[in-house]
Amino acid sequence: MTNYREKLVKSVETIERLMRDNFKANETPISFTYGVQTYDLRNRQARVTVAGLISDDYAWHHAEFNHTVKAAYYSGGGGGEGPVTVPVDSALLDRLSDILLYEELTDTSKNKMTREEYPIMSEHQENRRRDSEYAEVLADSYDSNGVNQAKPERRHRTERDNRFVEKEARTKNRARKAQYLKDTSPGAVVTYNLYDTGGVLSDEFVDCSGLGKRWFDEMSAVNETEIIPGNNEEKAAA
């Protein structure tokens, strides 16, 4: 397998190099030898003949290789559908076929699409042409200055946005839950006997009296806010 594929690779790379270096340089013949025959690659018909010989040679050796693999499999007692065959190297054959259209694929004229009756674009030319195309629906909303006059639409969250929001929400919920548990968890239980204290309540118990009111008076932001009635409220009160 390696020998006949390497032969195809070498032939394709040699032809591509000769065409790239000599096709636009001058008008002299571009000689390429395959087997015992020499061909002028500047002539399209000669390139067709060379490409046919190379592809036929590759296809014959490729089929022979797969046949040998199958024969060895079945002779060894194998059954069923047989072994997996080696696929044809379509990429190399595509490169070989591109050589037949070398004039068209290497034509970089700006008016190529309007000058030729049946223009042929290379992959790079087609991608560049598609990159400069715009959908026809844009004419319905964009004015001559390029400003979009369509009704604005709210952007929907992407998956990345949703992951960020969920991460922030989980962080806040975790902190809020920890603070809630801290504020609502009961304190340590202190036990004492009034017989031992002579009926006197402990300082901890006495200090809790009015604790809620003290918190409201000392820590609430409500008492720090002064509400000044406006003119309308004064007139209404009058």
Rosetta blueprint (number, residue, H / E / L):
1 M L
2 T H
3 N H
4 Y H
5 R H
6 E H
7 K H
8 L H
9 V H
10 K H
11 S H
12 V H
13 E H
14 T H
15 I H
16 E H
17 R H
18 L H
19 M H
20 R H
21 D H
22 N H
23 F L
24 K L
25 A L
26 N L
27 E L
28 T L
29 P L
30 I L
31 S E
32 F E
33 T E
34 Y E
35 G L
36 V L
37 Q E
38 T E
39 Y E
40 D E
41 L L
42 R L
43 N L
44 R H
45 Q H
46 A H
47 R H
48 V H
49 T H
50 V H
51 A H
52 G H
53 L H
54 I H
55 S H
56 D H
57 D H
58 Y H
59 A H
60 W H
61 H H
62 H H
63 A H
64 E H
65 F H
66 N H
67 H H
68 T H
69 V H
70 K H
71 A H
72 A H
73 Y H
74 Y H
75 S H
76 G L
77 G L
78 G L
79 G L
80 G L
81 E L
82 G L
83 P L
84 V L
85 T L
86 V L
87 P L
88 V L
89 D L
90 S H
91 A H
92 L H
93 L H
94 D H
95 R H
96 L H
97 S H
98 D H
99 I H
100 L H
101 L L
102 Y H
103 E H
104 E H
105 L H
106 T L
107 D L
108 T L
109 S L
110 K L
111 N L
112 K H
113 M H
114 T H
115 R H
116 E L
117 E L
118 Y L
119 P L
120 I L
121 M L
122 S L
123 E H
124 H H
125 Q H
126 E H
127 N H
128 R H
129 R H
130 R H
131 D H
132 S L
133 E L
134 Y L
135 A L
136 E H
137 V H
138 L H
139 A H
140 D H
141 S L
142 Y E
143 D L
144 S L
145 N L
146 G L
147 V L
148 N E
149 Q L
150 A L
151 K L
152 P L
153 E L
154 R L
155 R L
156 H L
157 R L
158 T L
159 E H
160 R H
161 D H
162 N H
163 R H
164 F H
165 V H
166 E H
167 K H
168 E H
169 A H
170 R H
171 T H
172 K H
173 N H
174 R H
175 A H
176 R H
177 K H
178 A H
179 Q H
180 Y H
181 L H
182 K H
183 D H
184 T H
185 S L
186 P L
187 G L
188 A L
189 V L
190 V L
191 T L
192 Y L
193 N L
194 L H
195 Y H
196 D H
197 T H
198 G L
199 G L
200 V L
201 L L
202 S L
203 D H
204 E H
205 F H
206 V H
207 D H
208 C L
209 S L
210 G L
211 L H
212 G H
213 K H
214 R H
215 W H
216 F H
217 D H
218 E H
219 M H
220 S L
221 A L
222 V L
223 N L
224 E L
225 T L
226 E L
227 I L
228 I L
229 P L
230 G L
231 N H
232 N H
233 E H
234 E H
235 K H
236 A H
237 A H
238 A L
